[in-house]
Amino acid sequence: MNYQYIKVTNIGGVREIRLNRPDVLNSFVMPMAVELQTALDEAGKDKSVRAVLLTGEGRGFCAGQDLSEAIKEGGPQISEIVMKTYNPIITKIRNIEKPVICAVNGVAAGAGANIAFACDITLAAESTSFIQSFTKIGLIPDSAGTFFLPRLIGVQKATALMMLAEKLPAVEAEKLGLIYKVVADVDLYNEALKVAQTLADMPTIGLGLTKKAINAGLNNTLLDQLGVEAELQQLASQSKDHKEGVQAFLEKRKPVFTGE
């Protein structure tokens, strides 16, 4: 597919998706959101893709919603933008049974911040800041911000970040557990790609089922989650990669996983 607002590149088993509206800090309009949704769907279906790397072009990751679209006369209502733009992006990131790594290469505001927090493993450049900018324009956090932030850092801290709309430096985001790691700006892309390539060489089915279990655990009771683990463990045990892992262990060699 030919994309106008994103760039899609294959690097071995990694599918890189790069937001590409750098003149407006990669802020979203609905056509761009549709392209990202399509790219995530394609990555999920393509067996040669074993990890996804999401990042932004230029000096920012994503400034959230392009307000010129939201206030355009005759344009979409804000509820339509949320339902058709951000909700599908978040659900696709969480439901794709492959790891999604995010490299936050600059400002991540509003929906841009929450998309980064929804990814499986998020790295950020030292110069990055995150901001829940919604209250600055009289809105509430969307893109699952009200779901993930309290679970990641607790209700008090999450509420303060959402209501006060203070900039959160990447170093502080790492300390709070919102992201995996802070990396020097010049090293961010290579470090994130290295993580993605490592995951792409791992047992993809097992990783996908791990992600499925994590998703379930966000709402399950302990007993329910134990049942989920037993069910998914059985599925993982039926994969070729499980058999290869066991055989490699017995033969004292490095396993060669194929993602099957």
Rosetta blueprint (number, residue, H / E / L):
1 M L
2 N L
3 Y L
4 Q L
5 Y L
6 I E
7 K E
8 V E
9 T E
10 N E
11 I E
12 G L
13 G L
14 V E
15 R E
16 E E
17 I E
18 R E
19 L E
20 N L
21 R L
22 P H
23 D H
24 V H
25 L L
26 N L
27 S L
28 F E
29 V L
30 M H
31 P H
32 M H
33 A H
34 V H
35 E H
36 L H
37 Q H
38 T H
39 A H
40 L H
41 D H
42 E H
43 A H
44 G H
45 K H
46 D L
47 K L
48 S L
49 V L
50 R L
51 A E
52 V E
53 L E
54 L E
55 T E
56 G E
57 E L
58 G L
59 R L
60 G E
61 F E
62 C E
63 A L
64 G L
65 Q E
66 D L
67 L H
68 S H
69 E H
70 A H
71 I L
72 K L
73 E L
74 G L
75 G L
76 P L
77 Q L
78 I H
79 S H
80 E H
81 I H
82 V H
83 M H
84 K H
85 T H
86 Y H
87 N H
88 P H
89 I H
90 I H
91 T H
92 K H
93 I H
94 R H
95 N H
96 I L
97 E L
98 K L
99 P L
100 V E
101 I E
102 C E
103 A E
104 V E
105 N L
106 G L
107 V E
108 A E
109 A E
110 G L
111 A H
112 G H
113 A H
114 N H
115 I H
116 A H
117 F H
118 A H
119 C L
120 D L
121 I E
122 T E
123 L E
124 A E
125 A E
126 E L
127 S L
128 T L
129 S E
130 F E
131 I E
132 Q L
133 S H
134 F H
135 T H
136 K H
137 I H
138 G L
139 L L
140 I L
141 P L
142 D L
143 S L
144 A L
145 G H
146 T H
147 F H
148 F H
149 L H
150 P H
151 R H
152 L H
153 I H
154 G L
155 V H
156 Q H
157 K H
158 A H
159 T H
160 A H
161 L H
162 M H
163 M H
164 L H
165 A L
166 E L
167 K L
168 L E
169 P E
170 A H
171 V H
172 E H
173 A H
174 E H
175 K H
176 L H
177 G L
178 L L
179 I L
180 Y L
181 K E
182 V E
183 V E
184 A L
185 D H
186 V H
187 D H
188 L H
189 Y H
190 N H
191 E H
192 A H
193 L H
194 K H
195 V H
196 A H
197 Q H
198 T H
199 L H
200 A H
201 D L
202 M L
203 P L
204 T H
205 I H
206 G H
207 L H
208 G H
209 L H
210 T H
211 K H
212 K H
213 A H
214 I H
215 N H
216 A H
217 G H
218 L L
219 N L
220 N L
221 T L
222 L H
223 L H
224 D H
225 Q H
226 L H
227 G H
228 V H
229 E H
230 A H
231 E H
232 L H
233 Q H
234 Q H
235 L H
236 A H
237 S H
238 Q L
239 S L
240 K H
241 D H
242 H H
243 K H
244 E H
245 G H
246 V H
247 Q H
248 A H
249 F H
250 L H
251 E L
252 K L
253 R L
254 K L
255 P L
256 V L
257 F L
258 T L
259 G L
260 E L
